[in-house]
Amino acid sequence: LFLIVRKTGLWVWTAVIVWNSVAIWDALSAFIIHTTNPWPEFFMIRLFGSAMFFAAAGIHLIIIFLASQPDVKMQFLKRLDSQVA
């Protein structure tokens, strides 16, 4: 969170995209593991069932979508432009 709020630059924007891409992979692979070898009951499975894996992947997909919007991307890359100028 500190990086997103306080730092800018191409590396921070790239870190946001990569981090959330890995999180999508993690959520979907956890779903595959859960379907082949179900996990013991715990509060998240009891409350949301298998949908929680897709909800987590969806949230990370939304974050990638928002970070890819031109105005948000420019905000991250603003520092890069000011260093060149």
C-alpha positions as CSV (number, residue, x, y, z in Angstrom):
1,L,0.0,0.0,0.0
2,F,2.9,2.4,0.8
3,L,4.2,1.9,-2.7
4,I,0.9,2.7,-4.4
5,V,0.2,5.8,-2.2
6,R,3.7,7.3,-1.9
7,K,5.8,6.2,-4.8
8,T,5.4,6.6,-8.5
9,G,7.2,5.4,-11.6
10,L,7.1,2.6,-14.1
11,W,8.4,0.0,-11.6
12,V,5.6,0.7,-9.1
13,W,2.9,0.4,-11.9
14,T,4.5,-2.8,-13.1
15,A,4.6,-4.2,-9.6
16,V,0.8,-3.5,-9.2
17,I,0.1,-5.3,-12.5
18,V,2.4,-8.3,-11.7
19,W,1.3,-8.6,-8.1
20,N,-2.4,-8.8,-9.0
21,S,-1.7,-11.1,-12.0
22,V,0.0,-13.5,-9.6
23,A,-2.9,-13.1,-7.2
24,I,-5.3,-14.2,-9.9
25,W,-3.3,-17.2,-10.7
26,D,-3.1,-18.0,-7.0
27,A,-6.9,-17.8,-6.5
28,L,-7.7,-19.9,-9.5
29,S,-5.1,-22.5,-8.7
30,A,-6.5,-22.7,-5.1
31,F,-9.9,-23.4,-6.7
32,I,-8.4,-26.2,-8.8
33,I,-6.7,-27.7,-5.7
34,H,-10.0,-27.3,-3.8
35,T,-12.0,-29.2,-6.5
36,T,-9.5,-32.1,-6.7
37,N,-8.8,-32.4,-3.0
38,P,-11.3,-30.4,-0.9
39,W,-9.9,-28.3,1.9
40,P,-11.1,-28.8,5.5
41,E,-14.0,-26.6,6.5
42,F,-13.0,-23.1,7.5
43,F,-15.0,-20.0,7.9
44,M,-14.4,-18.6,4.3
45,I,-15.4,-21.9,2.7
46,R,-18.4,-22.2,5.0
47,L,-19.6,-18.6,4.2
48,F,-18.9,-18.3,0.5
49,G,-18.1,-21.8,-0.8
50,S,-16.1,-22.1,-4.0
51,A,-17.3,-18.7,-5.2
52,M,-14.7,-17.0,-2.9
53,F,-11.9,-18.1,-5.2
54,F,-13.6,-16.5,-8.2
55,A,-14.5,-13.4,-6.1
56,A,-10.8,-13.0,-5.2
57,A,-9.7,-13.4,-8.8
58,G,-12.4,-10.9,-9.9
59,I,-11.2,-8.3,-7.4
60,H,-7.7,-8.6,-8.6
61,L,-8.9,-8.3,-12.2
62,I,-10.7,-5.1,-11.4
63,I,-7.6,-3.7,-9.8
64,I,-5.6,-4.5,-13.0
65,F,-8.4,-2.9,-15.1
66,L,-8.3,0.3,-12.9
67,A,-4.5,0.5,-12.9
68,S,-4.6,0.2,-16.7
69,Q,-6.9,3.2,-17.1
70,P,-5.0,6.0,-18.9
71,D,-5.4,8.6,-16.1
72,V,-4.3,6.2,-13.4
73,K,-1.4,4.9,-15.4
74,M,-0.3,8.6,-16.1
75,Q,-0.5,9.3,-12.4
76,F,2.0,6.4,-11.8
77,L,4.2,7.5,-14.7
78,K,4.1,11.2,-13.8
79,R,7.3,11.0,-11.9
80,L,9.0,9.4,-14.8
81,D,7.9,12.3,-17.1
82,S,9.1,14.9,-14.6
83,Q,12.5,13.3,-14.4
84,V,12.9,13.4,-18.2
85,A,11.8,17.0,-18.5
